[in-house]
């Protein structure tokens, strides 16, 4: 696939010391390649354009209602449609903790749609995305901190040629 140095870098960001760790890393790599790294690129490009502030987030919230934090599991929280999470196979009803997160996320999204800024009274502060790669963590707790996936995204970014990720990873030097 690629040389020893690249493989060492790969295993630093996608560890595989055990079968369970390898499965977790494989799922992370798939999500990063298909969605995450591209959204990260969008954040960075939009920030560079400086037309308007951009706000990034990482959805990490899990509960009995949503036992997996992955792409699309935040959507019921954004729109307040907390129905059974069929996408991830959960039939648990939402608890008050889930409804509280939905209220917070709906307020962020409404504020952003109305004012171009998700912040508002009684909400945890959400800083604009900047060169420090700080995003809003929508989890337990809601807080702003450096993007927990940034090292993986930077690794994938190192393979881009003319802004494009390779189509055939096996052909890399």
N, C-alpha and C positions, 0 to 999 in steps of 0.2 A: 504494500500500500504506500508507505513512505518510509524514509530513513529512521535510524535509531533515535536521533535527536528529536524529530517530530513525534515519534511514538512516545518518547518520555514526556513531552509536552502534552500529548493527547491523554496519557494516563494520569497526569497531574490534574487535569480538569474533568476527565471522565474516568475515574478510578474503576478498576475491575479486579481487585484482590480476591474477591469471592464471587460465586455465581450470583448471589443476591445483589451485590454491589454492581456487577456487570449488567444485570437486568435493569437496575435503577439508572445507571449511566446510559444504557442503550435508549431507554425511554427519554431521558433528558436530551441526548443527542438528537433524537428524532424531533422532539418538540422545538429544540433550538434551531435546527436546520430548516424546518418547515415554517415556523412562525416567529419564535423568539428573537433570533439574531436579526431577522429582517425588520422587526419592529424597533429593535435597538438602533439599527442603521437609520431608520426613519426619524427617530428622536434626534439623533446626532445631526442628520442633514437639515432637519427643520430648525434646530437650534442655531446652526451655522447661518441659515438664511435670515435669521433675526427679524422676520416680518411680524411675529407675535410670539409671546411665550409659549412654550410647549410643556406639557406635564406628563410624566411617565409614571407607570405603576407596575407593581408586581403583585399579582393576586396569589396569596399563600394560605388563605383561610380554609380550614377544614373543620368539620363537625360531623355529628351523626347524619345530619341532613345532606351534607356534601363532603364525603370522606376523602375525596381526591381534589386537589387544587390543580386544575389544568385549564388549557385554553377552552373557552366557552362556559366553564362552570361559574364564572362571575356574572354571566348575563342575567340570570334570574334575580340577582341582587341589584343590578343596575336598574332593572325595570320593575322591581318589586313583585315579580311573578313567582313567588316561592312555592311552586308546585313540586311534586316528586321529581327527583333528578334522574329521569330515565336514561339520559345519555351515559351516566356513570353507574347505572344499576342500583341506585339508592331509592328506597321507598319510604324512608324515614320522614316524618313530617318536620317542618321547620320549628325550631325552638325560639324562644324570645331572643336569645343571643344572635340567631340568624336574622330575625326580623330587625334587630337593632343595627346590624351591619348593613342590611338593605336600606334602611332609612338614611344612614350616613352616606352610602354610595349614591343613592338617588339624589340627595342634597348636593353632593359634589358634581354630579353630571348635570343637574338642572342649573347650578351656579355657572358651570362652564359654558353651557349652551346659552345662557342669558347674558353673561358678562365676559366670557373668554378666560375665566379664572375660576377654578373649582372651590376656592376658599370662601368661607362664610362664618358667621357667628356660630358658636357651639360646635365647630368642627375641628378635628385635629389639623394643624397647619400643613399645607401641601406646597412645598417650594417648587418654583419653576425648575425645569431640568436645565442643568448647566454642565460645565466641563468637569465637575466633580462626580458626575454620573449618579447623582442622588435621585431616587424614585420614591414614590409613596408605596409603602408596603401595606397592602390591604389584607391584613391577617390578624393574628392575636399577638401583640396589639397592633393598632393602626399607627404607623410611624413613618417618618422619612429617614432613609439611610442609603448608603451606596448600594447600587444594584447588585443583588446577590449572585446574579448570573453573568456579570460583566467579564470575568476571567474567561469563561467559556465562550462568550460572544467575541472577545478579542482574539481568541485562538481561531475560531472559524473565520473571522475577518482576515486573518493573516493569509488565508488561501485565496482571497478575492483577487481576480485579475481584471483590470479595467472595470472594477465595481461589481463583478459577477462571480458568484461562487461556482466552482467546477461542477460540471454535469457528471463526470466520470472520475470518482475519487481514486479508483485503482490505477489510473494513468498518471497520477502525480509522481514527480521525481522523488 
